Amino acid sequence: MEMRLMLVMVVVVVLVEMKITRGGDVTYDGRSLIIDGRREILFSGSIHYPRSTPEMWPSLIAKAKQGGLDVIQTYVFWNLHEPQPGQYDFSGRYDLVRFIKEIQAQGLYACLRIGPFIESEWTYGGFPFWLHDVPGIVFRTNNEPFKFYMQNFTTKIVNLMKSEGLYASQGGPIILSQIENEYQNIEAAFGDEGPVYVRWAAEMAVNLQTGVPWIMCKQTDAPDPVINTCNGMRCGETFGGPNTPNKPSIWTENWTSFYQVYGDEPYIRSAEDIAFHVALFIAKKGSYINYYMYHGGTNFGRTASAYVITGYYDQAPLDEYGLLRQPKWGHLKEMHAAIKNCSTTLLQGVQTNFSLGKLQQAYVFEEKTGGCSAFLVNNDAKNNVTVEFRNMTFELLPRSISVLSDCQNVIFITAKVNTEYNERSSMQRIMLGEADSWDEFRDVIPEFSDTTLQANALLEHMNMTKDKSDYLWYSLSFAPNSSCTQPMLHIESRGHVVHAFVNNKYAGTEHGRHNDKGFTMDTPVILSDGMNNISILSVMVGLPDSGAFLESKFVGLTKVEIQCSETELLDLTNYTWGYQVGLFGEKLQIYEEQNVGNVEWTNIDLSTKQPLTWYKTVFDAPIGDDPVALNMSKMGKGEAWVNGHSIGRYWVSFLTSKGIPPQTMYHVPRSFLKTSGNLLVLLEELGGDPLHISLNTISVGNLDQQDINYYDPAR
């Protein structure tokens, strides 16, 4: 049995590698997509173009193809492409056409998820924030202002793809497009207007005449001809199926791990579990499976949504740096080859299923010509089980599916991993520990008198910042009563972080968590006899990315009080507050090389660590081609720029329940670097120590067999 399994695997891998993909007519029926008259079982992987760099795209796509994928799937990111109404940007990492053409050049298909709401742990769900300020707008419902701008952008993207000949109907690689995204999660909140909006969105999309099918994920009421699809980890168990018999079963998001938020542990999903659920979906007549993510990449800049870390889906088959994560990549490749070996029978045969035992089942596909393939399922998570199938005995591993190419020979077992485990490691190349090489600039703490916008209320954070900054200053001046001898500052916030300063002196910091709606801060303060200035910096670590009535969400400070004693309370909430958007260094863009001289830098002095301090240094690029990362393990919270490119937010001090930082290594793409003289600028909010930062290179190597029993995939 083992020898026959190995021989079949080798033959199948060769056949898959030789496949050539071409554009053509794309239709569908109740069994599968039909491309140029051929039924297809398709394996797809999500790779988001702005979460990597154009220099990385060819390698990522090549590794996806080598892993047995047929399709690359991506969202389209509205806020990147239309930062202001009617002003478009498709340059650099935003070059969608270049990305799709690279997919085509490597002989793969593409699935374009236009949305334009995408969620995706992306700030504001992908919406540009200017949409929030359109008069009378309500997002994602039967609202004319919203539908106007949604149709404008969707049409812009479709016409761009058409102008480049990128739809399969034009000979291009795009075989599917998606409108909306998981709308059914919030549809009920809009009452009767929700279904009206669904029908409008579907009709609008179809009328754009792309020549390829449209899909709606997690949308059981998707109108014909739009295909409703499944998202999740277990669509073979949870998907109710297409809403009409003439639509195929499509799985648009098979989560290969899960996104991680600050303070939480990473979610580790095994290769065996992914393979089990893919095989089960195929056994139940599924014909398209997309891995979300196949490569997660990096949330550069301020693009991550609320509390989401900078590294995205690092546990995917291709990790944040584009390196193979084994055995996940290899095990799935082996499964793809096995399924492709059976694909003719699976697509043309008649399916039957029957019980093989209490927790065991067989799914059998038989052709009139005699072809036969089978999936033997063992749902017992603890025990090996021996079953009888077609007068033969098969031993099924716990929680496994055995794939039989000819109803006799096992060519793949989901629970049996043949791929060697690998381990990712980092090598310190350059230590940035010389104090003489660092300069610092301490940002300005504004006082009430410095502000130009004032109001007798605590204003909403996002409406003030317009997503131009994470930071909003609230400042006021007041004179306390003489009896206020033990003042305690009390702050309530629906933002993410607050830093408080009283009379220009740091008073304390507090923060919330991903699942909290808000948090409070109580800290003792020292007040002067006369006028006192309180400056509170409200911080958002990304905007919300989902939920009904996103345009109406309130974040920021909701209450500020001074507790003078048990009986005396000074409520400052409705005093006159002054406002300043962003930090002084942000306004001057001192992270850009041409602007670094706009402030007076001094030699670093860590003896008096001060919050809201900017640091800068210069370094040479590590030699070689291995991916590069900054080791930020001794920093606190802030953002980092290399040669003007933001490599993302960091929040090393927000530990998980195991006392571990959620992320310490921050990817610096090679394309961001020069050979020498690279400018590194940090904004440190909490007092981290930059003298412990190093530049490391990242690589992977196979683990010794003896290490596998205690291998930690998070390393």
Solvent accessible surface area in square Angstrom, and as a share of the most:
residue,aa,sasa,rsa
1,M,110,0.49
2,E,104,0.47
3,M,128,0.57
4,R,127,0.46
5,L,13,0.06
6,M,110,0.49
7,L,106,0.53
8,V,41,0.24
9,M,44,0.20
10,V,95,0.55
11,V,87,0.50
12,V,3,0.02
13,V,45,0.26
14,V,78,0.45
15,L,107,0.53
16,V,35,0.20
17,E,80,0.36
18,M,132,0.59
19,K,67,0.28
20,I,125,0.63
21,T,20,0.12
22,R,136,0.50
23,G,17,0.16
24,G,13,0.12
25,D,98,0.51
26,V,9,0.05
27,T,77,0.45
28,Y,44,0.17
29,D,40,0.21
30,G,35,0.33
31,R,22,0.08
32,S,0,0.00
33,L,3,0.01
34,I,33,0.17
35,I,0,0.00
36,D,67,0.35
37,G,67,0.64
38,R,93,0.34
39,R,91,0.33
40,E,17,0.08
41,I,2,0.01
42,L,1,0.00
43,F,0,0.00
44,S,0,0.00
45,G,0,0.00
46,S,0,0.00
47,I,0,0.00
48,H,1,0.01
49,Y,0,0.00
50,P,1,0.00
51,R,2,0.01
52,S,1,0.00
53,T,2,0.01
54,P,11,0.07
55,E,109,0.49
56,M,33,0.15
57,W,2,0.01
58,P,55,0.35
59,S,54,0.35
60,L,3,0.01
61,I,0,0.00
62,A,43,0.34
63,K,52,0.22
64,A,0,0.00
65,K,68,0.29
66,Q,91,0.40
67,G,0,0.00
68,G,5,0.05
69,L,5,0.02
70,D,7,0.03
71,V,0,0.00
72,I,0,0.00
73,Q,0,0.00
74,T,1,0.00
75,Y,2,0.01
76,V,0,0.00
77,F,0,0.00
78,W,1,0.00
79,N,25,0.13
80,L,18,0.09
81,H,0,0.00
82,E,8,0.04
83,P,60,0.38
84,Q,66,0.29
85,P,67,0.42
86,G,52,0.50
87,Q,111,0.49
88,Y,79,0.30
89,D,46,0.24
90,F,47,0.20
91,S,70,0.45
92,G,46,0.44
93,R,51,0.18
94,Y,50,0.19
95,D,35,0.18
96,L,0,0.00
97,V,21,0.12
98,R,121,0.44
99,F,0,0.00
100,I,0,0.00
101,K,85,0.36
102,E,40,0.18
103,I,0,0.00
104,Q,72,0.32
105,A,83,0.65
106,Q,35,0.16
107,G,17,0.17
108,L,7,0.03
109,Y,0,0.00
110,A,1,0.00
111,C,0,0.00
112,L,0,0.00
113,R,1,0.00
114,I,0,0.00
115,G,0,0.00
116,P,1,0.01
117,F,4,0.02
118,I,0,0.00
119,E,39,0.17
120,S,6,0.04
121,E,14,0.06
122,W,2,0.01
123,T,5,0.03
124,Y,2,0.01
125,G,0,0.00
126,G,0,0.00
127,F,2,0.01
128,P,3,0.02
129,F,14,0.06
130,W,31,0.11
131,L,0,0.00
132,H,37,0.16
133,D,70,0.36
134,V,23,0.13
135,P,116,0.73
136,G,65,0.62
137,I,14,0.07
138,V,44,0.25
139,F,2,0.01
140,R,9,0.03
141,T,11,0.07
142,N,48,0.25
143,N,22,0.11
144,E,118,0.53
145,P,38,0.24
146,F,1,0.00
147,K,19,0.08
148,F,117,0.49
149,Y,51,0.20
150,M,1,0.00
151,Q,76,0.34
152,N,67,0.34
153,F,0,0.00
154,T,0,0.00
155,T,39,0.22
156,K,70,0.30
157,I,0,0.00
158,V,0,0.00
159,N,77,0.39
160,L,38,0.19
161,M,0,0.00
162,K,63,0.27
163,S,87,0.56
164,E,71,0.32
165,G,25,0.24
166,L,2,0.01
167,Y,0,0.00
168,A,0,0.00
169,S,51,0.33
170,Q,87,0.38
171,G,44,0.42
172,G,1,0.01
173,P,4,0.03
174,I,0,0.00
175,I,0,0.00
176,L,0,0.00
177,S,0,0.00
178,Q,0,0.00
179,I,0,0.00
180,E,3,0.01
181,N,3,0.02
182,E,21,0.09
183,Y,2,0.01
184,Q,74,0.33
185,N,92,0.47
186,I,23,0.12
187,E,16,0.07
188,A,96,0.74
189,A,55,0.43
190,F,19,0.08
191,G,44,0.42
192,D,123,0.64
193,E,74,0.33
194,G,0,0.00
195,P,46,0.29
196,V,51,0.29
197,Y,0,0.00
198,V,3,0.02
199,R,133,0.49
200,W,51,0.18
201,A,0,0.00
202,A,4,0.03
203,E,108,0.48
204,M,11,0.05
205,A,0,0.00
206,V,49,0.28
207,N,97,0.50
208,L,27,0.13
209,Q,143,0.63
210,T,5,0.03
211,G,45,0.44
212,V,11,0.06
213,P,13,0.08
214,W,9,0.03
215,I,0,0.00
216,M,4,0.02
217,C,1,0.01
218,K,67,0.29
219,Q,2,0.01
220,T,84,0.49
221,D,60,0.31
222,A,3,0.02
223,P,34,0.21
224,D,91,0.47
225,P,69,0.44
226,V,0,0.00
227,I,0,0.00
228,N,3,0.02
229,T,2,0.01
230,C,10,0.06
231,N,11,0.06
232,G,8,0.08
233,M,36,0.16
234,R,115,0.42
235,C,2,0.01
236,G,6,0.05
237,E,71,0.32
238,T,79,0.46
239,F,42,0.18
240,G,86,0.83
241,G,20,0.19
242,P,39,0.24
243,N,56,0.29
244,T,38,0.22
245,P,131,0.82
246,N,84,0.43
247,K,2,0.01
248,P,0,0.00
249,S,17,0.11
250,I,0,0.00
251,W,0,0.00
252,T,0,0.00
253,E,9,0.04
254,N,0,0.00
255,W,55,0.19
256,T,0,0.00
257,S,1,0.00
258,F,75,0.31
259,Y,50,0.19
260,Q,24,0.11
261,V,7,0.04
262,Y,2,0.01
263,G,2,0.02
264,D,57,0.30
265,E,60,0.27
266,P,45,0.28
267,Y,104,0.39
268,I,71,0.36
269,R,6,0.02
270,S,52,0.34
271,A,5,0.04
272,E,52,0.23
273,D,48,0.25
274,I,0,0.00
275,A,0,0.00
276,F,1,0.00
277,H,3,0.01
278,V,0,0.00
279,A,0,0.00
280,L,9,0.04
281,F,6,0.03
282,I,0,0.00
283,A,0,0.00
284,K,84,0.36
285,K,83,0.35
286,G,0,0.00
287,S,2,0.02
288,Y,1,0.00
289,I,0,0.00
290,N,0,0.00
291,Y,0,0.00
292,Y,7,0.02
293,M,0,0.00
294,Y,1,0.00
295,H,1,0.00
296,G,0,0.00
297,G,0,0.00
298,T,1,0.00
299,N,1,0.01
300,F,3,0.01
301,G,16,0.15
302,R,53,0.19
303,T,19,0.11
304,A,4,0.03
305,S,3,0.02
306,A,18,0.14
307,Y,6,0.02
308,V,4,0.02
309,I,10,0.05
310,T,3,0.01
311,G,5,0.05
312,Y,1,0.00
313,Y,8,0.03
314,D,32,0.16
315,Q,12,0.05
316,A,0,0.00
317,P,0,0.00
318,L,0,0.00
319,D,2,0.01
320,E,7,0.03
321,Y,14,0.05
322,G,3,0.03
323,L,29,0.15
324,L,46,0.23
325,R,16,0.06
326,Q,25,0.11
327,P,14,0.09
328,K,12,0.05
329,W,15,0.05
330,G,9,0.09
331,H,0,0.00
332,L,0,0.00
333,K,40,0.17
334,E,18,0.08
335,M,0,0.00
336,H,1,0.00
337,A,6,0.05
338,A,3,0.03
339,I,0,0.00
340,K,36,0.15
341,N,59,0.30
342,C,4,0.03
343,S,21,0.14
344,T,79,0.46
345,T,14,0.08
346,L,0,0.00
347,L,16,0.08
348,Q,121,0.54
349,G,14,0.14
350,V,102,0.59
351,Q,44,0.19
352,T,67,0.39
353,N,73,0.38
354,F,90,0.38
355,S,80,0.51
356,L,35,0.17
357,G,33,0.31
358,K,194,0.82
359,L,83,0.41
360,Q,15,0.07
361,Q,56,0.25
362,A,0,0.00
363,Y,15,0.06
364,V,1,0.01
365,F,1,0.00
366,E,71,0.32
367,E,33,0.15
368,K,208,0.88
369,T,127,0.74
370,G,60,0.58
371,G,24,0.23
372,C,15,0.09
373,S,1,0.00
374,A,0,0.00
375,F,0,0.00
376,L,0,0.00
377,V,2,0.01
378,N,0,0.00
379,N,57,0.29
380,D,23,0.12
381,A,73,0.57
382,K,176,0.75
383,N,83,0.43
384,N,77,0.39
385,V,33,0.19
386,T,85,0.49
387,V,5,0.03
388,E,112,0.50
389,F,3,0.01
390,R,112,0.41
391,N,155,0.80
392,M,63,0.28
393,T,81,0.47
394,F,10,0.04
395,E,109,0.49
396,L,1,0.01
397,L,52,0.26
398,P,40,0.25
399,R,77,0.28
400,S,0,0.00
401,I,0,0.00
402,S,2,0.02
403,V,0,0.00
404,L,0,0.00
405,S,22,0.14
406,D,59,0.31
407,C,3,0.02
408,Q,101,0.45
409,N,23,0.12
410,V,12,0.07
411,I,1,0.00
412,F,1,0.00
413,I,30,0.15
414,T,0,0.00
415,A,29,0.23
416,K,62,0.26
417,V,39,0.22
418,N,74,0.38
419,T,30,0.18
420,E,103,0.46
421,Y,48,0.18
422,N,8,0.04
423,E,49,0.22
424,R,48,0.17
425,S,60,0.39
426,S,55,0.36
427,M,111,0.50
428,Q,105,0.47
429,R,125,0.46
430,I,45,0.23
431,M,85,0.38
432,L,12,0.06
433,G,30,0.29
434,E,121,0.54
435,A,44,0.34
436,D,139,0.72
437,S,54,0.35
438,W,0,0.00
439,D,36,0.19
440,E,9,0.04
441,F,26,0.11
442,R,88,0.32
443,D,11,0.05
444,V,76,0.44
445,I,25,0.13
446,P,3,0.02
447,E,71,0.32
448,F,42,0.18
449,S,94,0.61
450,D,86,0.45
451,T,12,0.07
452,T,138,0.80
453,L,85,0.42
454,Q,82,0.36
455,A,25,0.20
456,N,102,0.52
457,A,37,0.29
458,L,19,0.09
459,L,50,0.25
460,E,28,0.12
461,H,1,0.00
462,M,2,0.01
463,N,65,0.33
464,M,31,0.14
465,T,2,0.01
466,K,70,0.30
467,D,32,0.17
468,K,135,0.57
469,S,8,0.05
470,D,9,0.05
471,Y,8,0.03
472,L,0,0.00
473,W,0,0.00
474,Y,0,0.00
475,S,0,0.00
476,L,0,0.00
477,S,42,0.27
478,F,7,0.03
479,A,60,0.47
480,P,18,0.11
481,N,92,0.47
482,S,114,0.74
483,S,63,0.41
484,C,14,0.09
485,T,108,0.63
486,Q,150,0.67
487,P,12,0.07
488,M,70,0.31
489,L,0,0.00
490,H,34,0.15
491,I,0,0.00
492,E,49,0.22
493,S,3,0.02
494,R,108,0.40
495,G,4,0.04
496,H,13,0.06
497,V,2,0.01
498,V,0,0.00
499,H,0,0.00
500,A,0,0.00
501,F,2,0.01
502,V,8,0.05
503,N,47,0.24
504,N,83,0.43
505,K,152,0.64
506,Y,92,0.35
507,A,24,0.19
508,G,13,0.12
509,T,43,0.25
510,E,64,0.29
511,H,59,0.26
512,G,3,0.03
513,R,102,0.37
514,H,63,0.28
515,N,129,0.66
516,D,72,0.37
517,K,169,0.71
518,G,31,0.30
519,F,25,0.10
520,T,72,0.42
521,M,8,0.03
522,D,85,0.44
523,T,16,0.09
524,P,98,0.62
525,V,12,0.07
526,I,157,0.80
527,L,29,0.14
528,S,55,0.36
529,D,146,0.76
530,G,41,0.39
531,M,126,0.56
532,N,2,0.01
533,N,13,0.07
534,I,0,0.00
535,S,1,0.00
536,I,0,0.00
537,L,0,0.00
538,S,0,0.00
539,V,0,0.00
540,M,2,0.01
541,V,1,0.01
542,G,1,0.01
543,L,8,0.04
544,P,23,0.14
545,D,21,0.11
546,S,41,0.27
547,G,25,0.24
548,A,26,0.20
549,F,88,0.37
550,L,5,0.03
551,E,20,0.09
552,S,78,0.51
553,K,71,0.30
554,F,80,0.34
555,V,14,0.08
556,G,0,0.00
557,L,0,0.00
558,T,51,0.30
559,K,70,0.30
560,V,0,0.00
561,E,20,0.09
562,I,0,0.00
563,Q,61,0.27
564,C,5,0.03
565,S,51,0.33
566,E,173,0.77
567,T,136,0.79
568,E,44,0.20
569,L,88,0.44
570,L,35,0.17
571,D,71,0.37
572,L,0,0.00
573,T,22,0.13
574,N,111,0.57
575,Y,82,0.31
576,T,58,0.34
577,W,0,0.00
578,G,0,0.00
579,Y,7,0.03
580,Q,55,0.25
581,V,63,0.36
582,G,4,0.04
583,L,2,0.01
584,F,76,0.32
585,G,0,0.00
586,E,30,0.14
587,K,165,0.70
588,L,49,0.24
589,Q,85,0.38
590,I,0,0.00
591,Y,36,0.14
592,E,47,0.21
593,E,100,0.45
594,Q,141,0.63
595,N,27,0.14
596,V,31,0.18
597,G,66,0.64
598,N,80,0.41
599,V,18,0.10
600,E,144,0.65
601,W,39,0.14
602,T,75,0.44
603,N,116,0.60
604,I,20,0.10
605,D,63,0.33
606,L,39,0.19
607,S,97,0.63
608,T,77,0.45
609,K,96,0.41
610,Q,55,0.25
611,P,14,0.09
612,L,0,0.00
613,T,1,0.01
614,W,0,0.00
615,Y,2,0.01
616,K,38,0.16
617,T,5,0.03
618,V,89,0.51
619,F,8,0.03
620,D,75,0.39
621,A,20,0.16
622,P,6,0.04
623,I,172,0.87
624,G,45,0.44
625,D,137,0.71
626,D,60,0.31
627,P,22,0.14
628,V,0,0.00
629,A,0,0.00
630,L,0,0.00
631,N,37,0.19
632,M,0,0.00
633,S,46,0.30
634,K,113,0.48
635,M,8,0.03
636,G,5,0.05
637,K,7,0.03
638,G,3,0.03
639,E,12,0.05
640,A,1,0.01
641,W,15,0.05
642,V,0,0.00
643,N,33,0.17
644,G,19,0.18
645,H,80,0.36
646,S,21,0.13
647,I,1,0.01
648,G,1,0.01
649,R,16,0.06
650,Y,1,0.01
651,W,6,0.02
652,V,4,0.03
653,S,56,0.36
654,F,8,0.03
655,L,81,0.40
656,T,10,0.06
657,S,107,0.69
658,K,149,0.63
659,G,45,0.43
660,I,93,0.47
661,P,39,0.24
662,P,18,0.11
663,Q,20,0.09
664,T,35,0.21
665,M,39,0.18
666,Y,2,0.01
667,H,6,0.03
668,V,0,0.00
669,P,2,0.01
670,R,71,0.26
671,S,51,0.33
672,F,15,0.06
673,L,25,0.12
674,K,94,0.40
675,T,120,0.70
676,S,63,0.41
677,G,33,0.32
678,N,0,0.00
679,L,11,0.05
680,L,0,0.00
681,V,0,0.00
682,L,0,0.00
683,L,1,0.01
684,E,0,0.00
685,E,0,0.00
686,L,59,0.29
687,G,16,0.15
688,G,7,0.06
689,D,24,0.12
690,P,0,0.00
691,L,38,0.19
692,H,89,0.40
693,I,1,0.01
694,S,2,0.02
695,L,0,0.00
696,N,7,0.03
697,T,5,0.03
698,I,4,0.02
699,S,46,0.30
700,V,55,0.32
701,G,39,0.38
702,N,102,0.52
703,L,16,0.08
704,D,88,0.45
705,Q,144,0.64
706,Q,137,0.61
707,D,30,0.16
708,I,38,0.19
709,N,146,0.75
710,Y,150,0.57
711,Y,27,0.10
712,D,65,0.34
713,P,39,0.25
714,A,42,0.33
715,R,112,0.41
